[in-house]
């Protein structure tokens, strides 16, 4: 496997869309935790814990974009 990566399907979203977050280059015996931090901070950090990595080293998460996310930038850490 190569370098482990996490990417989104688009650079920006509008409320009502779903951000598709994918990872590749992980090993299938790993569990991944993702943390979405809002800027400006509104109310909480969005966490996805113990995401199962597929046998091919990939994973996928769907993150709904809400009306309150308009004008918010997210920093994603894994």
Secondary structure, DSSP 8 states (H G I E B T S, - for coil): ----EEEES-S---TT-EEEEEEES--TT-EEEEEEEEES--S--EEEEEEE--TTS-EEEEEE--GGGTT-EEEEE-
